Amino acid sequence: MPSAALLALAENDGVKQIMLRYGFSKGLVQRFIAGDTLETALVAARRLQENGISIALDELGENISSEREAEAAALSYRHGLHALDAAHLSPPYLSVKLTALGLDLGTDVAAQNLDCLLAHASAIPDAFVCVDMEGSAYTQRTLDIVRSAYAEHGNIGTVLQSCLRRTDEDLKSLLAEGIRVRLVKGAYAEPPDRAYPDKTEVDCAYVRQMHELLRHGTKPAIATHDEVILREAKHQIREEKLSNSNSEFQLLYGIRRDLQESLAAEGYLVRAYLPYGSAWYSYFMRRLAERPANIGFVLRNLLK
């Protein structure tokens, strides 16, 4: 199934309800999602840490439709932050989505909930919050909120997507401001006037931006499973004598565990993006669209 079709299904409520109704989640998503609850996510986090891998904890959920839901999401993020600290699971690192904090209800709603979360994070040594980048309709508002929050708190960074045509300029600006960046290829269906339609163009953009991020970034995060690109990143780190401890490789929970462990064994800081929660459907479908090999895994489980 083409990636574009899978990305369309990620936003299809009818398909979502069918998958939920027939219980596909238990057999299929456990490979990619660390359970329904914070407790199950913490178990997975401890296992990763024992293998030398840090985590970025993300409670799944996006595009909430009421201020009450946004406040509940902010409270749940705070619980995750404090649970990581209490469990001594590395310096706490959260990934959050602004649409879960109320961005669809208004910039002020999301910014206020994020500000409260960052205030809690400031009380925990080295705690960090990374704001995920969602579809391109949210890019500018996300960057505006992050810049304002960074000026106030400092313990925040964000994600840039190489597939977007604007990313070179956004990266240049964020690097100049000292804001931490996680670089990804992008996992949303985007129109060609906003995003490169060809995978080769996306890969070229990623490598170009990665070089700049590693060279000039503050604790840059290289988020990819592409082994060719990872080799290029390691080569740059060696050739330019960059510190392994000043950058990190970020990979998705449940995908290429062997690669994660081998990078950690080589002395690199590796962080697994660790999602959990019942709102798994859209995230799961985007993972399928990113990597065709995952589709075979799903189909085998469906046949069973």
The 8 nearest C-alpha neighbors of each residue, nearest first, counted from 0:
[[1, 2, 4, 5, 294, 291, 3, 288],
 [2, 0, 4, 3, 5, 288, 291, 6],
 [1, 3, 288, 5, 4, 6, 0, 289],
 [2, 4, 6, 5, 1, 7, 188, 288],
 [5, 3, 7, 2, 6, 1, 8, 0],
 [6, 4, 8, 2, 7, 288, 3, 284],
 [5, 7, 9, 3, 8, 4, 285, 188],
 [8, 6, 4, 5, 9, 10, 3, 11],
 [7, 9, 11, 5, 10, 6, 4, 14],
 [10, 8, 281, 6, 284, 7, 11, 5],
 [9, 11, 8, 7, 12, 281, 6, 15],
 [12, 10, 8, 13, 14, 9, 15, 7],
 [13, 11, 15, 14, 16, 10, 8, 9],
 [14, 12, 16, 15, 11, 17, 18, 8],
 [15, 13, 17, 16, 12, 11, 18, 8],
 [14, 16, 12, 18, 13, 17, 19, 11],
 [17, 15, 19, 13, 14, 18, 20, 12],
 [18, 16, 20, 14, 19, 15, 21, 13],
 [19, 17, 15, 16, 21, 20, 23, 14],
 [18, 20, 16, 22, 17, 21, 15, 23],
 [21, 19, 17, 18, 22, 16, 23, 15],
 [22, 20, 18, 19, 23, 17, 24, 16],
 [21, 23, 19, 24, 20, 18, 25, 26],
 [24, 22, 18, 21, 25, 26, 27, 19],
 [23, 25, 28, 27, 22, 26, 19, 18],
 [26, 24, 23, 27, 28, 29, 22, 34],
 [25, 27, 24, 23, 28, 29, 300, 22],
 [28, 26, 24, 25, 29, 23, 297, 30],
 [27, 29, 24, 30, 31, 32, 25, 26],
 [30, 28, 32, 31, 27, 25, 33, 34],
 [29, 31, 253, 28, 32, 27, 33, 252],
 [30, 32, 253, 28, 29, 252, 33, 254],
 [33, 31, 29, 275, 274, 34, 28, 30],
 [34, 32, 275, 40, 274, 39, 29, 43],
 [35, 33, 275, 39, 32, 36, 40, 276],
 [34, 36, 276, 277, 275, 39, 33, 37],
 [37, 35, 38, 39, 276, 34, 40, 275],
 [36, 38, 40, 39, 41, 79, 275, 35],
 [37, 39, 41, 36, 40, 42, 34, 35],
 [40, 38, 42, 41, 36, 34, 37, 33],
 [41, 39, 33, 37, 43, 38, 42, 44],
 [40, 42, 44, 38, 43, 39, 45, 37],
 [43, 41, 39, 45, 40, 44, 46, 38],
 [44, 42, 46, 40, 41, 45, 47, 33],
 [43, 45, 41, 47, 46, 42, 40, 48],
 [44, 46, 48, 42, 47, 43, 41, 49],
 [47, 45, 43, 49, 44, 48, 42, 50],
 [48, 46, 44, 52, 50, 49, 45, 43],
 [47, 49, 52, 51, 45, 50, 46, 53],
 [48, 50, 46, 47, 51, 45, 52, 44],
 [51, 49, 47, 48, 52, 46, 260, 263],
 [50, 52, 48, 49, 263, 47, 53, 260],
 [51, 53, 48, 47, 269, 270, 50, 54],
 [54, 52, 270, 48, 269, 271, 89, 51],
 [55, 53, 271, 270, 272, 56, 273, 44],
 [54, 56, 272, 92, 93, 273, 94, 271],
 [57, 55, 93, 273, 94, 54, 274, 92],
 [58, 56, 274, 94, 273, 59, 93, 95],
 [57, 59, 275, 274, 276, 60, 56, 76],
 [60, 58, 278, 276, 275, 57, 274, 279],
 [59, 61, 278, 99, 58, 62, 279, 63],
 [60, 62, 99, 98, 63, 96, 59, 97],
 [63, 61, 98, 99, 64, 103, 60, 101],
 [62, 64, 99, 61, 65, 101, 68, 98],
 [63, 65, 62, 68, 104, 66, 103, 101],
 [66, 64, 68, 67, 63, 69, 104, 101],
 [65, 67, 69, 68, 70, 101, 64, 104],
 [66, 68, 70, 65, 69, 71, 72, 64],
 [67, 69, 71, 65, 66, 70, 72, 63],
 [70, 68, 100, 66, 101, 72, 71, 67],
 [69, 71, 73, 67, 72, 68, 66, 74],
 [70, 72, 68, 74, 69, 73, 75, 67],
 [73, 71, 75, 69, 74, 70, 68, 76],
 [74, 72, 70, 76, 75, 71, 112, 100],
 [73, 75, 71, 77, 72, 76, 70, 78],
 [74, 76, 72, 78, 77, 73, 71, 79],
 [77, 75, 79, 73, 78, 74, 72, 80],
 [78, 76, 80, 74, 79, 75, 116, 81],
 [79, 77, 75, 81, 80, 76, 82, 74],
 [80, 78, 82, 76, 77, 81, 83, 75],
 [79, 81, 77, 83, 78, 82, 91, 76],
 [80, 82, 84, 78, 83, 79, 85, 77],
 [83, 81, 79, 85, 84, 80, 78, 86],
 [84, 82, 86, 88, 80, 81, 85, 91],
 [83, 85, 81, 87, 82, 86, 91, 88],
 [86, 84, 82, 87, 83, 81, 88, 80],
 [85, 87, 83, 88, 84, 82, 41, 81],
 [88, 86, 84, 85, 89, 83, 90, 91],
 [87, 89, 83, 86, 84, 90, 91, 45],
 [90, 88, 87, 91, 53, 84, 83, 48],
 [89, 91, 126, 125, 92, 88, 84, 124],
 [92, 90, 126, 83, 89, 84, 80, 127],
 [91, 93, 127, 55, 128, 126, 90, 56],
 [94, 92, 128, 56, 55, 129, 57, 95],
 [95, 93, 129, 57, 130, 56, 128, 55],
 [96, 94, 130, 131, 57, 93, 129, 97],
 [95, 97, 131, 99, 98, 130, 61, 100],
 [96, 98, 100, 99, 102, 109, 101, 95],
 [97, 99, 102, 62, 101, 61, 100, 96],
 [100, 98, 61, 97, 96, 63, 101, 62],
 [101, 99, 69, 109, 97, 98, 112, 102],
 [100, 102, 109, 98, 69, 104, 103, 99],
 [101, 103, 98, 109, 105, 104, 106, 97],
 [104, 102, 101, 105, 98, 62, 64, 63],
 [105, 103, 101, 102, 108, 64, 106, 65],
 [106, 104, 102, 107, 108, 103, 101, 109],
 [105, 107, 102, 109, 108, 110, 104, 140],
 [106, 108, 110, 105, 109, 111, 102, 104],
 [109, 107, 111, 105, 106, 110, 101, 112],
 [108, 110, 101, 100, 102, 112, 106, 111],
 [111, 109, 107, 113, 108, 112, 114, 106],
 [110, 112, 114, 108, 113, 109, 107, 115],
 [113, 111, 115, 109, 114, 110, 73, 100],
 [114, 112, 116, 110, 115, 111, 109, 117],
 [113, 115, 111, 117, 112, 116, 110, 118],
 [114, 116, 118, 112, 113, 117, 111, 119],
 [115, 117, 113, 119, 118, 114, 77, 120],
 [118, 116, 120, 114, 119, 115, 121, 113],
 [117, 119, 115, 121, 120, 116, 114, 122],
 [118, 120, 116, 117, 121, 122, 115, 77],
 [119, 121, 117, 122, 123, 118, 126, 116],
 [122, 120, 118, 119, 123, 117, 126, 154],
 [121, 123, 120, 119, 124, 118, 126, 117],
 [124, 122, 120, 121, 126, 125, 119, 84],
 [123, 125, 126, 122, 121, 90, 120, 91],
 [126, 124, 90, 127, 123, 91, 154, 121],
 [127, 125, 91, 90, 120, 123, 124, 92],
 [126, 128, 92, 154, 155, 125, 91, 93],
 [129, 127, 93, 155, 92, 94, 154, 130],
 [128, 130, 156, 94, 157, 155, 93, 131],
 [131, 129, 157, 95, 94, 96, 156, 128],
 [130, 132, 96, 158, 95, 157, 94, 129],
 [133, 131, 158, 159, 130, 138, 134, 157],
 [132, 134, 137, 131, 135, 138, 96, 187],
 [135, 133, 136, 137, 187, 132, 138, 189],
 [134, 136, 138, 137, 133, 189, 193, 163],
 [135, 137, 134, 138, 139, 133, 140, 189],
 [138, 136, 135, 140, 134, 139, 141, 133],
 [139, 137, 135, 141, 140, 136, 142, 132],
 [138, 140, 142, 141, 137, 143, 136, 135],
 [141, 139, 143, 142, 137, 138, 144, 106],
 [140, 142, 138, 144, 139, 143, 137, 145],
 [141, 143, 145, 139, 144, 140, 146, 138],
 [144, 142, 140, 146, 141, 145, 139, 147],
 [143, 145, 147, 141, 142, 146, 148, 110],
 [146, 144, 142, 148, 147, 143, 149, 141],
 [147, 145, 149, 143, 148, 144, 142, 150],
 [146, 148, 144, 150, 145, 149, 143, 151],
 [147, 149, 145, 151, 150, 146, 152, 144],
 [150, 148, 153, 146, 152, 151, 147, 155],
 [149, 151, 147, 148, 152, 153, 146, 145],
 [150, 152, 148, 149, 153, 147, 114, 146],
 [153, 151, 149, 154, 148, 150, 117, 155],
 [152, 154, 149, 155, 150, 151, 148, 178],
 [155, 153, 127, 152, 128, 149, 126, 121],
 [156, 154, 128, 153, 129, 149, 127, 157],
 [157, 155, 179, 129, 178, 180, 130, 128],
 [156, 158, 130, 129, 180, 131, 181, 179],
 [159, 157, 181, 132, 131, 180, 182, 130],
 [158, 160, 182, 183, 181, 161, 132, 166],
 [161, 159, 185, 183, 184, 162, 163, 182],
 [162, 160, 184, 205, 163, 204, 201, 166],
 [161, 163, 201, 194, 160, 195, 184, 185],
 [164, 162, 194, 161, 165, 166, 193, 160],
 [163, 165, 194, 166, 193, 162, 195, 167],
 [164, 166, 163, 167, 168, 169, 193, 194],
 [165, 167, 169, 168, 163, 164, 170, 161],
 [168, 166, 170, 169, 165, 171, 208, 164],
 [167, 169, 171, 166, 170, 165, 172, 173],
 [170, 168, 166, 172, 171, 167, 173, 165],
 [171, 169, 173, 167, 168, 172, 166, 174],
 [170, 172, 168, 174, 169, 173, 167, 175],
 [173, 171, 175, 169, 170, 174, 168, 176],
 [174, 172, 176, 170, 178, 175, 171, 177],
 [175, 173, 177, 171, 176, 172, 216, 170],
 [174, 176, 172, 173, 177, 171, 178, 170],
 [175, 177, 173, 174, 178, 172, 146, 171],
 [178, 176, 174, 175, 217, 173, 179, 216],
 [179, 177, 173, 176, 156, 174, 180, 217],
 [178, 180, 156, 217, 219, 218, 177, 157],
 [181, 179, 157, 158, 219, 156, 182, 220],
 [180, 182, 220, 158, 221, 157, 219, 159],
 [181, 183, 159, 221, 222, 158, 180, 160],
 [184, 182, 160, 222, 185, 161, 159, 223],
 [183, 185, 161, 160, 162, 205, 201, 182],
 [186, 184, 160, 183, 162, 187, 161, 163],
 [185, 187, 285, 289, 188, 184, 288, 286],
 [188, 186, 134, 189, 185, 6, 285, 133],
 [187, 189, 6, 3, 186, 190, 7, 134],
 [188, 190, 194, 187, 191, 193, 135, 134],
 [189, 191, 192, 193, 194, 188, 196, 195],
 [192, 190, 194, 193, 196, 195, 189, 163],
 [191, 193, 190, 194, 195, 164, 189, 196],
 [194, 192, 191, 190, 164, 163, 189, 195],
 [193, 195, 163, 191, 164, 162, 192, 189],
 [194, 196, 162, 197, 191, 201, 200, 163],
 [197, 195, 191, 194, 198, 200, 201, 190],
 [196, 198, 200, 199, 195, 201, 202, 162],
 [199, 197, 201, 200, 202, 196, 195, 162],
 [198, 200, 202, 201, 197, 203, 204, 195],
 [201, 199, 203, 197, 198, 202, 204, 195],
 [200, 202, 198, 162, 204, 199, 203, 161],
 [203, 201, 205, 199, 204, 200, 198, 206],
 [204, 202, 200, 206, 205, 201, 199, 207],
 [203, 205, 201, 207, 202, 206, 161, 208],
 [204, 206, 202, 161, 208, 203, 207, 209],
 [207, 205, 209, 203, 208, 204, 210, 202],
 [208, 206, 204, 210, 205, 209, 203, 211],
 [207, 209, 211, 205, 210, 206, 204, 212],
 [210, 208, 206, 212, 211, 207, 205, 213],
 [211, 209, 213, 208, 207, 212, 214, 206],
 [212, 210, 214, 208, 209, 213, 215, 207],
 [211, 213, 216, 209, 215, 214, 210, 208],
 [212, 214, 210, 211, 216, 215, 209, 219],
 [213, 215, 211, 212, 210, 216, 241, 239],
 [216, 214, 212, 213, 211, 174, 217, 219],
 [217, 215, 212, 219, 213, 174, 218, 214],
 [216, 218, 179, 219, 177, 178, 215, 174],
 [219, 217, 246, 245, 216, 179, 220, 247],
 [220, 218, 246, 216, 217, 180, 213, 212],
 [219, 221, 181, 247, 248, 246, 222, 182],
 [220, 222, 248, 182, 249, 181, 247, 223],
 [223, 221, 249, 183, 182, 250, 248, 220],
 [222, 224, 225, 250, 221, 183, 249, 229],
 [223, 225, 226, 250, 222, 229, 255, 258],
 [226, 224, 228, 223, 227, 229, 230, 222],
 [225, 227, 229, 228, 224, 230, 223, 231],
 [228, 226, 230, 229, 225, 231, 232, 224],
 [227, 229, 231, 230, 226, 225, 232, 206],
 [228, 230, 226, 232, 231, 227, 225, 233],
 [231, 229, 233, 227, 228, 232, 226, 234],
 [230, 232, 228, 234, 229, 233, 235, 227],
 [233, 231, 229, 235, 234, 230, 228, 236],
 [234, 232, 236, 230, 235, 231, 229, 237],
 [233, 235, 231, 237, 232, 236, 238, 230],
 [236, 234, 238, 232, 237, 233, 239, 231],
 [235, 237, 241, 233, 234, 239, 240, 238],
 [238, 236, 240, 234, 235, 239, 233, 241],
 [237, 239, 235, 240, 236, 234, 241, 233],
 [238, 240, 241, 236, 237, 235, 214, 234],
 [241, 239, 237, 238, 236, 242, 235, 243],
 [242, 240, 236, 239, 243, 237, 245, 235],
 [241, 243, 244, 245, 240, 236, 246, 237],
 [244, 242, 245, 267, 246, 241, 268, 266],
 [243, 245, 242, 246, 268, 267, 247, 218],
 [244, 246, 218, 242, 243, 247, 219, 217],
 [247, 245, 218, 219, 244, 243, 220, 268],
 [248, 246, 268, 220, 269, 221, 249, 219],
 [247, 249, 221, 269, 220, 222, 270, 268],
 [248, 250, 222, 270, 271, 269, 221, 220],
 [251, 249, 271, 222, 223, 272, 224, 270],
 [252, 250, 272, 271, 254, 253, 273, 249],
 [251, 253, 273, 271, 272, 254, 31, 250],
 [252, 254, 31, 30, 256, 251, 255, 32],
 [253, 255, 252, 256, 251, 31, 250, 30],
 [256, 254, 258, 257, 259, 253, 224, 251],
 [255, 257, 259, 258, 254, 260, 253, 252],
 [258, 256, 255, 260, 259, 261, 254, 262],
 [259, 257, 261, 255, 256, 260, 262, 224],
 [260, 258, 256, 262, 257, 261, 263, 255],
 [259, 261, 263, 257, 262, 258, 264, 256],
 [260, 262, 264, 258, 263, 259, 257, 265],
 [263, 261, 265, 259, 264, 260, 267, 258],
 [262, 264, 260, 267, 266, 265, 261, 269],
 [265, 263, 261, 266, 262, 260, 267, 51],
 [266, 264, 262, 263, 267, 261, 260, 268],
 [265, 267, 263, 264, 268, 262, 243, 244],
 [268, 266, 263, 243, 262, 265, 269, 247],
 [267, 269, 247, 263, 248, 244, 266, 270],
 [270, 268, 248, 52, 247, 249, 263, 267],
 [269, 271, 53, 249, 54, 52, 248, 250],
 [272, 270, 54, 250, 251, 252, 249, 273],
 [271, 273, 55, 251, 252, 54, 250, 56],
 [272, 274, 56, 252, 55, 271, 57, 54],
 [275, 273, 57, 32, 58, 33, 56, 59],
 [274, 276, 33, 58, 32, 34, 35, 59],
 [277, 275, 35, 59, 36, 278, 58, 34],
 [276, 278, 35, 279, 275, 59, 36, 34],
 [279, 277, 60, 59, 276, 280, 281, 282],
 [278, 280, 277, 282, 283, 281, 59, 276],
 [279, 281, 283, 282, 278, 284, 15, 9],
 [282, 280, 9, 284, 283, 279, 285, 10],
 [281, 283, 285, 280, 284, 279, 286, 9],
 [284, 282, 280, 286, 281, 285, 279, 287],
 [283, 285, 287, 9, 281, 286, 282, 5],
 [286, 284, 288, 282, 287, 283, 6, 186],
 [285, 287, 289, 283, 284, 288, 282, 290],
 [288, 286, 284, 285, 293, 289, 290, 294],
 [287, 289, 2, 285, 286, 5, 290, 6],
 [290, 288, 286, 287, 285, 291, 186, 2],
 [289, 291, 292, 287, 288, 293, 286, 294],
 [292, 290, 293, 294, 287, 288, 289, 295],
 [293, 291, 294, 290, 295, 296, 287, 289],
 [292, 294, 296, 291, 287, 295, 290, 297],
 [295, 293, 297, 296, 291, 292, 287, 298],
 [296, 294, 298, 297, 293, 292, 299, 291],
 [295, 297, 293, 294, 299, 298, 300, 292],
 [298, 296, 294, 300, 295, 299, 301, 27],
 [297, 299, 301, 295, 300, 296, 294, 302],
 [300, 298, 302, 296, 301, 297, 295, 303],
 [299, 301, 303, 297, 298, 302, 296, 27],
 [302, 300, 298, 303, 299, 297, 23, 27],
 [303, 301, 299, 300, 298, 297, 296, 295],
 [302, 300, 301, 299, 298, 26, 297, 27]]
